[in-house]
Amino acid sequence: MKWPDRAPAGHFAYVNGRYLPHIHAAVHIEDRGLQFGDSIYEVFRVETGHFLDEAGHLDRLEGSLAALGLSMPVTRAALRLIMRELVRRNRIHDGLLYLQITRGAFRRDHLMPDGPSKPTLILTARASDPAAATSRLACGVKIITRPDERWARRDIKTTQLLPAVLAKTAAKREGASEAWLVDSEGFVTEGGSTNGWIVDAAGTLITRPLSRAILPGVTRATVLAAAKEAGLPVVERKFTVAEALASREAFLTSASGAAVPVVAINGESVGGGRPGPLTLQLQALYDAKSGRRSG
Ligand SMILES: Cc1ncc(COP(=O)(O)O)c(C=O)c1O
């Protein structure tokens, strides 16, 4: 198979017990992850060789599996070893590790299969450019808004990502990096692959409370805890696009970038079009709290 992009020769993936050259790594065409999106995933950030917020991501992984009636294909301890071995084989210092677990390959049928489970476990890892990440954190990003057209269980990290794919692709077409998704009542749920935050005129940090409407972001939880520990005023409540446009600061959180400043929404500048002081403070607090030495 000729691989089109982003898999330089020499890269390894892990599939069901084997480390394989990325180019030869494959799953069966009847895999329920492919056929039905019957599958969950996690993304871990690796920074200077260490996994950030690792326990939080593994806890959420177990929660996603439980929500779909899937079990861990290997123990948590074994999984941590596999993650480290893949990072080592790919010589990754800074990057992202992607992990997916599907229900496995069965004759195609909507009904969940009876009998023994045979999940598919896939891991890939790729290096990221720390300079690009630093520049995003320092300069901020533009975003757009789109109707939230996803299913009703967004708290489960499943691979059913087509609405997010469409929204993020629309954002790119409009020269932006992310789309904030808006519910039928006009409130922002979250970004296509990030949680959303604003800072109001009084300096209060605002982010939507956890519910089935959003993914419980691991970075969101770490930033929230860090903000509370630092004595910053935080309120978990819904906010509208109009509030976001009038906000003093806005930012995004995800494993791939903690507290990324938002400098424009739908072409209108936010917070004077520059990263705000509270967002920059949260970046520093996140760095101190996220467990860089958890490795
Ligand atoms: C819809 C959605 N919200 C939020 C996030 C951020 O979550 P985390 O901080 O755990 O990466 C993600 C990450 O993929 C996501 O897909």
The ligand as a MOL file (V3000), in Angstrom:
LIG
                    3D

  0  0  0     0  0            999 V3000
M  V30 BEGIN CTAB
M  V30 COUNTS 16 16 0 0 0
M  V30 BEGIN ATOM
M  V30 1 C -14.8050 17.2610 21.1530 0
M  V30 2 C -13.5840 17.4330 22.0080 0
M  V30 3 N -13.6530 18.2630 23.0590 0
M  V30 4 C -12.5760 18.4730 23.8470 0
M  V30 5 C -11.3620 17.8430 23.5830 0
M  V30 6 C -10.1810 18.1020 24.4960 0
M  V30 7 O -9.9560 17.0010 25.3470 0
M  V30 8 P -8.5310 16.7070 25.9710 0
M  V30 9 O -8.1640 17.9120 26.7660 0
M  V30 10 O -8.7480 15.5320 26.8340 0
M  V30 11 O -7.5960 16.4650 24.8420 0
M  V30 12 C -11.2600 16.9610 22.5120 0
M  V30 13 C -10.0080 16.2630 22.2430 0
M  V30 14 O -9.8870 15.4740 21.3400 0
M  V30 15 C -12.4040 16.7500 21.6990 0
M  V30 16 O -12.3530 15.9200 20.6460 0
M  V30 END ATOM
M  V30 BEGIN BOND
M  V30 1 1 1 2
M  V30 2 1 2 3
M  V30 3 2 2 15
M  V30 4 2 3 4
M  V30 5 1 4 5
M  V30 6 1 5 6
M  V30 7 2 5 12
M  V30 8 1 6 7
M  V30 9 1 7 8
M  V30 10 2 8 9
M  V30 11 1 8 10
M  V30 12 1 8 11
M  V30 13 1 12 13
M  V30 14 1 12 15
M  V30 15 2 13 14
M  V30 16 1 15 16
M  V30 END BOND
M  V30 END CTAB
M  END
